[in-house]
Amino acid sequence: MMTNKLKIALSTAPFLRQGESTPWIMFQVVFSLIPVFLVAFYFFGLSVLLISGTAIVACLLTEWIFDTNRPRGISLKDGSALLTGMLFALTLPPGLPLWMVFLGGVAAIGMGKVIWGGLGQNIFNPALIGRAFLQAAFPIAITTWSAPTGQYFAARGTNLAWPLMQGETVDAITTATPLALMKFQHQSTDILNLLLGNTGGSLGETSGLVIILAGIYLTVKKVINWQIPASILLTVIFLSSILYLIGPDRYPSPVFTVLSGGLLLGTVFMATDPVTSPITTRGCWVFGCGIGVLVVLIRVFGGLPEGVMYAILLMNGVTPLINRVTREKIYGT
């Protein structure tokens, strides 16, 4: 007669494991960015490849140099440096000199990630730190926009300018962004062009439709918290609707406000960074609403036509306080 022996498996917590990992999350975002780069290449051509390649190499190289693991380079496997380089590239104008792009990529990883202790320790979004560094160091170059030309394999002369020297060739075809036209000339841009991306601006200000689809994909895959994009967009729509009703000849419509500039790019890919955004549900709503309010205030009443970068960085700095105030009540207390 055989007896069934009870087998007990002893292990330590955690007992439940999810299939998602940091590399899986990072590369899901990387895959969702590929259509955005394809649309940018369609409108700006070879400059997109040059800028994105330089930004990625700068971020990967900086990550490798400051990697304290043995063997060196293990931290590159999580995909965070690659993603930072891609997002940083999307915040740049297509005519920016490559040496400036490289410096910005070094600043993105060095100042936005390494000095805080590495992945998971940084307070501010690294890609936006790199963009803010270039905004402070080279304000003219970073705000000089090229019009879409449709010449796929023609690099802009400013891309190949020598370091600290004025480029020999300056783009003859420059343009103002839709936000600048609205703010300074009260001239609106066709909504269809904003959806498809046939406007001047950074590489990531191309197709609003593609970014919306990427956001839906990341939400369905549960890579990003839907509360943050929802709170940002609802706040922006609410405030811009009030202003539009007050003065439709002075203030842009809610649809224009959402589709123009880097709002969609920042909403989907920057603000939802799990490291620099709140961890509580209520905190995500507060965080998103704060970004939406700051975006509208800076765009309408500030000196610059765009304010997404500053809005996200400011709310990144408030995130630890938001986590403390909105933390969940402990069971039994």
C-alpha positions, 0 to 999 in steps of 0.5 A: 500500500502506497501512501501519498506524501505531502510535499511542502515547498518553502520559499521567501517572498515575493510569491507572485511574479509578473511576466513584465520586467524592466527590459520588457517595459523599456523595449515595448516603449522602444517598439512603439517609437519606431512609427514615430521615427518613420513619420519623422523620416518621411518629413525630415529625411536623413537628418532624423537618422543622423540626429537619432543615431548621434543621440543614441550613441552618446547615451549608450557611451555615457552609460557604459563609461559610468557603469560600475558593474563588472563586467562593464556594460551590464546596465545597457541590457535593460534598454533604458539608455537606448530609450533615453537616446530615442526620446531625447532625439525626438525633442530636437529640431531637425537642423541641430548640429550633431556635436550639440546633439552629442553633448545633450545626450551626455548630459541626459545620462550624466546629469539626468541619471548617473549622478542620482545613482542610476536607473530608478534613482533619478528624480527628473526625466533624463531625456528632458534634462538633456533637452533643458541643457541644450535649451540653456546652452544653445537657445538659438540653435535649439529654437531654429526650426526647419520646414519639411522638405521631403528630401529623404537623403539630403542632410541639412548643412547645420547638422554637419557644422563644426563644434563651436563654429557657425556652419558654412551652410544654413538652411534657407527653408526655415519655418515657425512652429504652429505654436509660435504662429498662434502665439505671436501672429494669432495664426492657426494651423490646419488640424489635418496637418497637425494630425499627419505631421506636415508642420515645422517643429521637433522630430517628435512633433510630427504626427499626432495620430501616430503618437495617439495610436502608440499611447493606446498600444502602451495603455493596452499592454499596461506599460503606462498608467492611463491616469496620467495621460487622461488627467493631462489631456482633460485638464488641458482641454478644460482650461483651453476651452474656457480661454477659447470661449472667452476670446476665440480670436486670441486663444487657440481651440482645445483641439489645436492645443492638444495636437500642437507642439510636444504635448502628445509626445510628452504626455505619452512618453515623458510624463508616464515615466514610472521612475519620475511619476507618482506611484499612487493612483491619486498621485497620478491624477494630481501629477497629470493635472499639475502638468496640464495647468502648467502647460496652458499657463506657460503657453498662454501667459509665458514668454515661450510658445511651448511649456511641456518640458518645463511643466513635466520637469517641475512636476517631477520635482514635486513627485516625492511630495505627491507620493507622501501626501497621497499614499494609501492608508495602511490597513488597520490604522 
